[in-house]
Amino acid sequence: MIFDLTHTEEFPDPRYGNKSGFYAVGGEISPERLAKAYPLGIFPYYAYKTERICWWAPQERFVIRPSEIHVSHSMRNLINRKTLHCTIGEDFAGVLAGCACIDGRIDEDNAWLGPELIDTWMQLHDMGLAQSVEVWEKDELVGGLYGFVCGTAFIGDSMFSCVPSASKLAMIHLARHMEKEGGTIIDCQLETSHLKSMGAGYITYEEFLGHTKGPSSIEWK
């Protein structure tokens, strides 16, 4: 079943949705709406220029457990060279802009991170519900990622790299921080070979819900 959210503020139980993960259409994008959606494993993903709002809720969740992240030999060498360094929450707007605009993404017909969604994420960050990891080369922002925070989970939304492996470095920094602070999963939303190589695997929807209950218990500094 694919739900129509046009005339409701509530999200039907994702377990009754389409097995493909395509969950619903319609509704609106707002901080309040996304604050309800993400802890339930629901997220918007659609071409903002051409399509009606589409919502997804995969029942098998592709996640990285922070303590089990795979750090390759080449990444260890990159970390040891110390040519790049990471921060948390220092430039959320810059990370959003990087994810939206790198390689001209924002001008493509299938671009999904448009002005309305960017503004919504900025509001979520101001509300303490979204966080970013930045990668710097000296004083230049060269990569990063951002996502929604709740319970002991970080629900990743997007990442970018202007230099090789910057997004991988951001993910490693995030995992190490979460492990230190008692975080349990980094939800990756959709499977990619990039994330699979870093140790991501599937858990059930029920297990996912066990990690996302309540406000974030992780210190994001």
C-alpha positions in Angstrom: 0.0 0.0 0.0 1.2 3.5 -0.8 -0.5 6.1 1.5 -1.7 9.6 0.6 -0.7 12.1 3.2 -2.4 15.1 1.6 -5.1 15.5 4.2 -3.5 14.1 7.3 -0.8 15.3 9.7 -0.2 11.7 10.9 1.9 8.9 9.5 0.3 5.5 9.1 2.3 2.6 10.4 5.1 2.0 7.9 4.7 -1.8 8.4 1.6 -1.6 6.3 3.4 0.2 3.5 4.8 -1.0 0.2 7.4 -3.7 0.5 9.7 -1.8 -1.9 10.1 1.0 0.7 8.1 3.5 -1.3 5.7 4.5 1.5 3.5 7.6 0.7 2.9 10.7 -1.4 1.7 14.2 -0.6 1.6 16.2 2.5 4.1 19.0 3.2 7.7 19.5 4.2 8.1 21.1 7.6 10.3 20.7 10.7 7.4 19.4 12.7 6.6 16.8 10.0 10.2 15.6 9.6 10.5 15.4 13.4 7.7 12.9 13.4 8.9 11.0 10.3 12.6 10.3 11.0 12.2 8.4 14.3 9.7 6.1 12.4 12.2 5.5 9.6 10.3 7.7 7.1 12.1 10.2 4.9 11.3 12.4 1.9 13.1 11.6 -1.4 11.9 13.1 -4.7 12.9 15.4 -7.5 11.8 18.7 -5.9 11.5 20.5 -9.3 9.2 18.1 -11.0 7.5 15.6 -8.6 5.0 15.5 -5.8 6.5 14.8 -2.4 7.4 11.2 -2.1 8.1 9.4 1.2 10.1 6.3 1.8 10.2 3.8 4.7 12.4 0.7 4.0 11.5 -2.1 6.4 15.0 -3.5 6.4 17.3 -0.8 7.6 20.8 -0.5 6.3 22.9 0.6 9.2 26.5 0.9 10.5 27.1 0.0 14.2 29.7 2.6 15.4 31.9 0.0 17.1 32.0 -2.2 13.9 32.8 0.5 11.3 35.5 -0.8 8.9 38.5 1.5 8.5 40.6 0.4 5.5 44.4 0.6 5.3 44.2 3.6 2.9 41.8 5.4 5.3 44.2 4.8 8.2 47.0 6.3 6.2 44.8 9.3 5.4 44.0 9.8 9.0 47.6 9.5 10.1 48.7 12.1 7.5 46.5 14.7 9.3 46.0 16.7 6.1 42.3 16.7 6.9 40.5 17.2 10.2 36.9 16.9 11.3 34.5 18.8 13.5 30.9 18.3 14.6 28.2 21.0 14.2 30.5 23.9 13.3 29.1 24.5 9.8 25.8 22.8 9.3 24.8 25.3 6.6 28.0 24.7 4.7 27.5 20.9 4.8 23.9 21.4 3.5 25.1 23.6 0.7 27.8 21.1 -0.2 25.4 18.2 -0.3 22.9 20.2 -2.4 25.3 21.8 -4.9 28.4 19.7 -5.4 29.1 18.9 -9.0 26.1 21.0 -10.0 23.5 18.7 -8.4 21.1 21.5 -7.6 20.6 22.3 -11.4 19.8 18.7 -12.3 16.2 17.7 -13.0 16.3 14.9 -10.4 17.8 17.1 -7.6 16.1 16.4 -4.3 17.7 18.8 -1.8 16.0 22.0 -2.8 15.5 25.3 -1.1 12.4 24.3 0.9 14.1 21.1 2.3 17.3 23.0 3.0 15.4 25.6 5.0 13.6 22.8 6.9 16.8 21.1 7.8 18.3 24.4 9.1 15.3 24.7 11.4 15.7 21.2 12.6 19.3 22.0 13.4 18.2 25.1 15.3 15.8 22.8 17.3 18.6 20.5 18.2 17.2 17.7 16.0 19.8 17.6 13.3 23.6 17.5 13.3 26.5 17.6 10.9 30.1 16.4 10.6 32.5 18.7 8.7 35.8 17.8 7.0 38.3 20.6 6.6 41.5 21.0 4.7 43.1 23.8 6.6 40.3 26.4 6.7 38.4 25.1 3.7 35.3 22.9 4.0 36.0 19.9 1.7 33.4 17.3 2.8 30.9 16.3 5.4 27.5 14.7 6.2 24.4 15.6 8.1 21.4 13.8 9.5 18.6 13.6 12.1 19.4 12.7 15.7 17.1 10.8 18.1 17.5 8.2 20.8 20.9 6.5 20.4 20.7 6.8 16.6 22.0 9.1 13.9 19.9 8.9 10.7 22.1 10.0 7.9 20.5 12.0 5.1 23.4 13.0 2.7 27.1 13.5 2.4 29.6 15.1 0.0 33.3 15.1 -0.9 35.3 17.7 -2.7 38.5 15.8 -2.1 39.0 12.0 -2.2 37.6 10.0 0.8 36.4 13.1 2.7 32.9 11.7 3.2 34.4 8.4 4.4 36.5 10.3 6.9 33.4 12.1 8.1 31.6 8.8 8.6 34.6 7.4 10.6 34.7 10.5 12.8 30.9 10.2 13.4 31.2 6.5 14.3 34.0 7.1 16.7 32.2 10.0 18.4 29.0 7.9 18.7 30.8 4.9 20.1 32.4 7.2 22.8 29.0 8.7 23.6 27.0 5.5 23.7 25.4 5.8 20.2 24.3 2.5 18.7 23.5 2.9 15.0 24.1 5.1 12.0 21.1 4.6 9.7 22.2 4.9 6.1 18.6 4.8 4.6 19.6 3.1 1.3 22.3 0.6 0.5 25.4 1.8 -1.5 28.6 0.0 -2.2 30.4 2.9 -0.5 28.7 2.3 2.8 28.7 -1.5 2.5 32.5 -1.4 2.3 32.5 0.5 5.6 30.7 -2.3 7.4 27.0 -1.4 6.9 24.5 -4.2 7.0 20.8 -4.8 7.5 18.7 -4.9 10.7 14.9 -5.3 11.1 12.5 -2.4 11.3 11.6 -3.5 14.8 15.3 -3.3 15.9 15.6 0.1 14.3 12.7 1.5 16.3 14.5 0.3 19.5 17.3 2.7 18.8 15.3 5.8 17.8 13.0 6.4 20.8 13.0 9.7 22.5 15.3 12.7 22.2 19.0 12.2 21.4 21.0 10.9 24.3 24.3 11.7 22.6 26.4 14.7 23.4 27.0 16.5 20.1 30.1 18.5 20.7 
